[in-house]
Amino acid sequence: MIEDHPRVGRLQKDAVTESIVLNMGPQHPSMHGVFHMQLELSGETILAARPVIGYLHRGIEKLAEHRTYAQCMVLVDRLDYISQYCNEWAYCRAIERLARIEVPERAEWLRTMYAELVRVTSHLMWFGSVGLDLGGWTPVIYAFIPRERIFDFFEATTGSRLMPNYLRFGGVKEDVDPAEMEALHAYLAKDLIDALDEFDGLVTGNEIFLSRQRGLAPMTVDQAHAWGVTGPMLRACGSTRDLRIDTPYGVYDRLDWESCTDTRGDALARYSVRMREMRESAKMALQCIERMPAGEVRTKVARVLRPPEGEVYVRHESTRGELGFHIVSDGSPKPYRFRVRSPAFMNVSSLPHLCAGAKISEFFAIFGGIDNVMAEIDR
Amino acid sequence: MFGQGLLKGLSVTGRRMLGKTECDMYPYRKRVLPPKSRIFLSMRATPDGKALCNACLTCQQGCPDNVIRIEQDPEDRKRAVSFRVNSGRCTFCGICEENCPRHALTFTQDFERATFDKGTLTYALIADGTATGACVIVERTEPEHPASAEGGEDVG
């Protein structure tokens, strides 16, 4: 034994390890975009962690003040580019409440369908990146197969795979071709569920994955509330908070579904909640296709909208949590103030607390469960 | 039993390995994009080189990124002398196409326009009053639909 050597043994006994600062990111391949984390380490143990953000700051909130309300939709797409329809919908709801615009029935169903489809694609992206974070290349390749198929539907119906600019004040841009809807229905009913079963077989039962996730970085509901954590991360701690149920919008109150929760609060619970949410979202999108009534999809709204003076705040259950839009109007065609409450920003603020005391290898397992998008955090 | 989940995962990858390929073999087989895909901005024009644009400037004023530059004919303000598109700035939002009252603007689906020279990203749809080769040739001269009924006004 090396410790038995008289010199080594003496050194180990008296050694005081000096902490070092390790800069993770912003170019680190596991950092989900340009996220920078300063880790203070003692050996491999994390003593403190400081997130450094702002590398992707584009000034979207300020840019929006110089654009008309319709032009801002293009910016809103680029906030959280993985759940575009949720952003557009939240922004539309804010403006519709401000300008008192009615939305036709069919448009509400279409919006709900797109929002749930994008929740599936967003969680698929997260599933793939969790695999990458833990050192597995296979999940990301597999996750992109159903994701691309749903993007094909987006492209055929809205004109763009990632940046649709599809929702409009008072409805959606145009109706969906029934043939496309039928093809999507067939895909969601069988192939997507098969793919999700395949992912469960690939990762969920994997003993190495389970041992790395179980009991890791536990969070209680009180802590989550204190840190402003929302969305699947909050529901993984046992909270039932889901804005789709608490403050119903769209047609969520008419669909047969349940909010996914878990009581364990650890990294595995966060994984489990998102995996189940994908199935629920696919179920909801299917119900939307089946029950969608015929009719108009768009109310006539002035091309250059001038909402009355006032302010509005709208909360929306985005794929990452509570997305808020605070819009102040002074009666002109451009917003006076445009403020975004980003769920990923709040969720990432819990990271220093979660990873204190963890090892470096565990850091990525914790970080993957947060599912952040830097474009939304930095804005 | 420990290892059961690992074996199940291996069986999934094994099935996939023997199954069909999911990739698009891109340079050899090109995807045909759906007609709604927004790739490059183009304009409808008749075979004799007359563009459908009547230089109303709705697209130029509605564009969030100042992509479109139109020069009106000083003698006939309903005729565009030049219509230039800076696709390097374009975000492909489709607001111009949607707002065009004559349905003159359209998007083409040819995606192979990568270039090493940023200057070539700016192209003309109308030059010297006539439609250029970047336009889409249509037979009709009148719009398919009546002018947009949204009753909008121009951006101030």
Interface residues (C-beta under 8 A of the other chain):
Chain A: R67 T68 A70 Q71 M73 V74 L75 D77 T138 Y142 I145 E155 A156 T157 T158 G159 S160 M163 N165 K173 E198 G201 L202 V203 T204 G205 N206 E207 I208 F209 L210 K300 V301 A302 R303 V304 P333
Chain B: F2 G3 Q4 G5 L6 K8 G9 S11 V12 T13 R16 E22 L33 P34 K36 S37 R38 G62 P64 D65 T91 F92 C93 G94 I95 E98 N99 F107 S148 A149 E150 G151 G152 E153 D154 V155 G156
